[in-house]
Every structure is written in structure tokens, then in C-alpha cells.
Amino acid sequence: MNKHDLIQQLSLVEHVEGGYFRETHRSEETLSTNREGKDRALLTSIYYLLTDDRSIDHFHRNQSDIMHYFHFGSAITYLIIEPSGKLTKVKLGLNFAQGEVAQLLVPGGFWKAAVLEEGEFGLIGEAVTPGFDYRDMEIATESYFQKQFPDLWTELAPYVH
């Protein structure tokens, strides 16, 4: 199976952050939040694919917690910035002997980016609670990141849209 087969078989489309995705579940049950637009689905889930020609999931942050699950292909490296400014790198994959993890929680309010560093593709799933809503996502800008993270800017720059 190659990236083109996966994109077709899973009906994936290009995502604004990079890569490809398709929402696979959105709860009918909703949760009242204090966010703009109020109610959110209790849970949403997607397939997310990074490929060798769309290999970067650019820095963004969500208000909701997101659990990432590795499914298939090559490992994906996550760069996570805590609200304190601490940068952590985690590899999502199945090579446990090399320190990879099969699932990764990125709490709401943390900046994250991901990159496929080698291989043709890496397929993951994401579960978001309260459910994903574009109003709850912020995409990083160069000016903000240069000002907020001047000591990390050189390392972070390739992952900012």
C-alpha cells in the first residue's frame, strides 16, 4: 500500500495545517462550554496522514485535549511547546526499543507541530474532547513565534506556516 492508495481508500483531503485528513466520528451528544459558539460535540475523531510531499503538520494549538494514535507507516516526530515555553520532542510510532510511543496526549493550550522525517507516509488517528471545532484552533504565525520563543526560533521556524 502506498500514500495514494491510503488517500483514496480512506477518502482523505488536504488539511490546512499540512498533510491529509478525514473526520471519522462526531458525537451527536454535545457538551456546553464557555467557548465561542458554546456547545461542542462530546468527541470527534479523525484519520491524519503525513506524506513525503506533505510532511509537516505546522504549529497550531487547540483548546481541547487531543489523543494521537499511531496506525501505520513511518514514525512521526511531534514538537510540543508547553504554555511555560518548554519544548519537548516525542516520536509517535511502534519502535518501542527506540523510545517511540504508540499514543500521545497533547493537552489543550499546548502548541504542537509534527513532521514525517523519513518514509513515504505515516498514518495516525486523533480523538478530540470536547470535539474539534475550527473556532478552537489557532495557527502559529512567524511574528508571534519569533517574539514568544526567540531562543527556539531557529529550531521552530521550519514548522511555522
C-alpha positions as CSV (number, residue, x, y, z in Angstrom):
1,M,0.0,0.0,0.0
2,N,1.3,3.5,-0.8
3,K,0.2,7.0,0.1
4,H,-2.0,7.4,-2.9
5,D,-3.9,4.1,-2.0
6,L,-4.4,5.4,1.5
7,I,-5.6,8.8,0.4
8,Q,-8.1,7.2,-1.9
9,Q,-9.3,4.3,0.3
10,L,-9.7,6.5,3.4
11,S,-11.2,9.4,1.4
12,L,-8.7,11.9,2.8
13,V,-8.5,15.5,1.8
14,E,-5.7,18.1,2.2
15,H,-5.7,19.8,5.7
16,V,-5.0,23.5,6.3
17,E,-2.2,22.6,8.7
18,G,-0.5,20.2,6.2
19,G,-1.0,16.5,5.4
20,Y,-4.4,14.9,4.8
21,F,-7.3,14.1,7.0
22,R,-10.9,12.9,7.2
23,E,-13.3,13.1,10.2
24,T,-14.5,9.6,11.1
25,H,-16.7,10.4,14.0
26,R,-18.5,13.4,15.6
27,S,-20.7,12.7,18.6
28,E,-24.3,13.6,18.4
29,E,-24.2,14.3,22.1
30,T,-22.9,17.8,22.9
31,L,-21.2,19.5,25.8
32,S,-21.8,23.1,26.9
33,T,-18.5,25.0,27.0
34,N,-17.6,28.6,27.8
35,R,-16.1,28.9,24.3
36,E,-17.3,31.0,21.4
37,G,-20.4,29.3,19.9
38,K,-20.9,27.5,23.2
39,D,-21.7,23.8,22.6
40,R,-19.2,21.3,21.2
41,A,-19.5,17.7,20.3
42,L,-18.5,15.4,23.2
43,L,-15.9,13.7,21.0
44,T,-14.5,13.8,17.4
45,S,-12.1,11.5,15.7
46,I,-10.1,11.8,12.5
47,Y,-7.6,9.9,10.4
48,Y,-4.5,12.1,9.7
49,L,-1.8,11.3,7.2
50,L,1.6,13.0,6.6
51,T,3.4,12.1,3.4
52,D,6.8,12.6,1.9
53,D,5.4,15.5,-0.2
54,R,3.2,17.0,2.6
55,S,5.4,16.1,5.5
56,I,4.8,18.9,8.0
57,D,1.8,19.5,10.3
58,H,2.5,23.2,11.1
59,F,2.5,24.6,14.6
60,H,-1.0,25.2,15.9
61,R,-2.8,24.9,19.3
62,N,-6.2,23.7,20.2
63,Q,-8.3,24.4,23.2
64,S,-9.2,20.7,23.6
65,D,-7.1,17.8,24.6
66,I,-6.1,15.6,21.7
67,M,-5.0,12.0,21.9
68,H,-2.9,10.8,18.9
69,Y,-2.8,7.1,18.0
70,F,-0.2,5.7,15.6
71,H,-1.7,3.3,13.0
72,F,0.7,2.6,10.1
73,G,3.8,3.6,8.1
74,S,6.8,5.6,9.3
75,A,7.1,7.3,12.7
76,I,6.1,10.9,13.1
77,T,8.0,13.4,15.3
78,Y,6.0,15.8,17.4
79,L,7.3,19.1,18.7
80,I,5.3,20.2,21.7
81,I,5.6,23.6,23.4
82,E,4.0,23.9,26.9
83,P,2.5,27.2,28.0
84,S,5.7,27.7,30.0
85,G,7.7,27.7,26.8
86,K,9.3,24.3,27.4
87,L,9.9,22.4,24.1
88,T,9.5,18.6,24.1
89,K,10.0,16.2,21.1
90,V,8.2,12.8,21.0
91,K,8.2,10.2,18.3
92,L,4.9,8.6,17.6
93,G,5.4,5.1,16.2
94,L,5.8,1.4,17.1
95,N,9.5,1.1,17.6
96,F,9.4,1.0,21.4
97,A,13.0,-0.1,21.7
98,Q,13.9,3.3,20.1
99,G,11.7,5.3,22.5
100,E,8.7,5.7,20.2
101,V,5.2,5.7,21.7
102,A,2.0,4.4,20.1
103,Q,-0.2,7.1,21.6
104,L,0.4,10.7,22.7
105,L,-1.7,13.2,24.6
106,V,-1.3,16.8,23.7
107,P,-3.2,18.9,26.3
108,G,-5.3,21.8,25.2
109,G,-3.4,25.1,25.1
110,F,-0.1,23.4,24.1
111,W,1.5,24.3,20.7
112,K,2.2,21.3,18.5
113,A,3.7,20.5,15.2
114,A,4.6,17.2,13.6
115,V,6.9,16.1,10.9
116,L,7.4,12.9,8.9
117,E,11.2,12.8,8.8
118,E,11.6,9.7,6.6
119,G,9.5,7.2,4.7
120,E,6.6,7.7,2.3
121,F,3.8,8.2,4.9
122,G,2.7,8.0,8.5
123,L,-0.9,7.4,9.4
124,I,-2.4,8.3,12.8
125,G,-5.7,8.8,14.4
126,E,-6.8,11.6,16.7
127,A,-9.5,11.7,19.3
128,V,-10.5,15.2,20.5
129,T,-12.6,16.0,23.6
130,P,-14.5,18.2,23.7
131,G,-14.8,17.7,20.0
132,F,-12.8,19.6,17.4
133,D,-14.2,22.9,16.2
134,Y,-12.1,25.2,13.9
135,R,-13.1,28.1,16.2
136,D,-10.9,26.4,18.9
137,M,-7.7,26.2,16.8
138,E,-5.0,28.8,16.4
139,I,-2.4,28.5,13.7
140,A,1.1,29.9,14.6
141,T,2.4,33.0,12.9
142,E,6.1,33.8,12.4
143,S,5.9,37.2,14.2
144,Y,4.2,35.6,17.3
145,F,6.7,32.7,17.5
146,Q,9.7,35.0,17.0
147,K,8.5,37.2,19.8
148,Q,7.3,34.4,22.2
149,F,10.2,31.9,21.6
150,P,13.2,33.9,20.5
151,D,15.7,31.3,21.8
152,L,13.9,28.5,19.9
153,W,13.1,30.4,16.7
154,T,15.8,28.8,14.6
155,E,14.6,25.3,15.5
156,L,10.9,26.1,15.2
157,A,10.9,28.2,12.0
158,P,10.6,25.3,9.6
159,Y,7.3,24.3,11.2
160,V,5.6,27.7,11.2
161,H,3.3,28.4,8.3
